[in-house]
Amino acid sequence: MHRNHRAATLTATLLAGALCAAGCSSSSGGKKSEDDGAAASAGKATTPRMTVAMVTHASPGDTFWDLVRKGAQAAAAKDNIKLVYSSDPSAGNQANLVQNAIDQKVDGIALTAAKPDALKDVIDKAKSAGIPVVGFNSGVSDWNKLGLLEYFGQDENIAGQAFGARLNELGAKHALCVIQEQGQVALEARCAGLRKGFSGKTDTLYVNGTDMPSVKATITAKLRQDSSIDQVVTLGAPIALTAVQSLSDAGSKAKIATFDLNKELVKAVQSRTVEFAVDQQPYLQGYLAVDSLWLYKNNGNFSGGGTAPVLTGPAFITKENVDQVAKFAANGTR
Amino acid sequence: MSMTQHAGPAVTSPPAPGPKETDGRTSERPLALRLLARPEVGVFLGAAAVYVFFLIAAPPVRDGASMANILYGSSTIGIMALPVALLMIGGEFDLSAGVAVITSALTASMLSYQLTANVWVGVIAALLVSLGIGFLNGWLVVKTGLPSFLVTLGSFLILQGVNLAVTKLVTGNVATDDISDMSGFGQAKKVFASSFDVGGVQVKITIVWWLVFAAVATWVLLRTRYGNWIFAVGGNKDSARAVGVPVAFTKISLYMLVGFGAWFVGMHQLFSFNTVQSGEGVGQELIYISAAVIGGCLLTGGAGSAIGPVFGAFMFGMVQQGIVYAGWNPDWFKSFLGVMLLGAVLINLWVQRTATRR
């Protein structure tokens, strides 16, 4: 009874604290300061309503994939398309989701081919069911073999090489390529491309991308282990922002550059804490993939003529052009 | 006399019945062996072995700043491993602990941002939410009698979905907005994510909190009635109830303690990194449970300590960062981690067997 009484007192105190605190509002930042900038809008098509399935290998809750989906939704809204979005990081499950779309008799499928072999059969099934399939984001070296109609994305290896070339210009000598998901093909391809294009030395480091404190500690550890590293290369925007803290923890003078972008990273490029970012324009990938299915159905067009991929990156975001990107990033679309 | 009896809670070593004076066995066993029989000593030796190993294999580890970094990596695991360990001693475990950390961070961040309120409003609300999740977990386990594996697997999945869906609903994105320019952020950062200088080495405050929490947990476990209750409900729920231990209260409060830990680590992540991605945290629950198990907590409950998981978490952090300090081929990273941990657990086991053997 004594204990219950004390627990009740504690709860009451906490509640009172919460209520009191609710009175104190923030004098800066917050929702109030958020610009209510409207997202891009391009009118609306009057073509008959069609259904498009987008099936990706995204793990949920990642800022990058959120941009892809937003682009796809924008195109769907414009084209009078019902968009069915689904994703699963495991290749087998992704194939099942594609089968699901076929069963729904959708008018088109846009998919990412991060693990092309697993999707081969189901893509064939879609084609024999008369459903056009386009690829985007992953699978640039296999989309033709898979018989996809068109491909939108960045060639990760080429992007890595361009990244390396840029680092050569900036005079870096020893780069550290930080991979946040061990064994992920696209990420490994970026580091491989970097190694090819960069004339200095490149080391690889694996970190646990779902746990930011350990990402921070591991990058710090690597920088302390090898003080000759003068360039940190991260493969995702949140990892780059964490690496900024690792640098100061390790007392390292290294610079940071990254693949991919989000709105916090734009601020970091503006403030020069991150040198540059290579943007593969995920919003554009999602947008074009959906829009292309509309064009194919309504006008028989296919981008790239069915033979060449349509590259959405690498677009370099540096201090020179970051301000143009910033307002779109603030809307959450770049 | 009563002291020695108390120091070794009849947990792992078989209790010696009968009058103490005439029991030849206890007096014959040297102090060193009796000490070794305690679960935390085994893991201490394991941790020491790993530490010495990396001192030799990885020169940068010898530096103070590297040690601070290793301890930081260990501390965010360790703060959660403590309540997870207490819960395991109490006979239950929690699979939702990893995503619960993110739930807490998301709550605090989004609430303060959306209301444009002082961040402390969010911090307190997140505490209530975290304790509430703990309460629900505990209440469901106690009331339904279902295995905690099932109940918390359910809450793990629910929270994973809620984290994503609510974040998306509220912010329109899958990550929270930056709150670093809001009132109270600086204060909160001081509490949850600051660092201070010790002889030229930057030490993270989470390390201090970790050790403070460990000390409190040890005291509670060994010196309070509540501590006895934890061992009792984990050892045998029914006989505990029979002798008047409030089983439901103990179990529910232990789950709420895990909620508290999740809140604390969540706040650290929020105030350390300013924004939170809603997909993070998955898989962390296993790391917390590993740290507790390496630290000598039995998966079956009723046995363990609070100091053991401290070394367990340290060992995890040491191996994780030590491999990097040693500059080994990163392709093997996960395998190294697995081998080192297994090795450490085996040392732990061997020490205990040797110590308890006559």
Interface residues (C-beta under 8 A of the other chain):
Chain A: R3 L14 L15 G17 A18 A21 A22 C24 S25 S26 S27 S28 G29 G30 K31 K32 S33 E34 S59 P60 G61 D62 T63 W65 D66 Q182 T204 L205 Y206 N208 G209 T210 D211 M212 P213 S214 K216 A217 T218 T220 A221 K222 R224 Q225 D226 P238 L241 T242 Q245 D249 A250 G251 N262 K263 E264 K267 G332
Chain B: A58 P60 D63 A65 S66 N69 I70 Y72 G73 T76 I77 S112 Y113 Q114 L115 T116 A117 N118 V119 W120 V121 I124 A125 L127 L128 Q160 N163 L164 T167 K168 G172 N173 V174 A175 D177 D178 I179 S180 D181 M182 S183 G184 Q202 T206 F249 H268 Q269 S272 F273 N274 T275 Q277 S278 G279 E280 G281 V282 G283 Q284 I287 G317 Q320 Q321 V324 Y325 A326 G327 P330 F333 K334
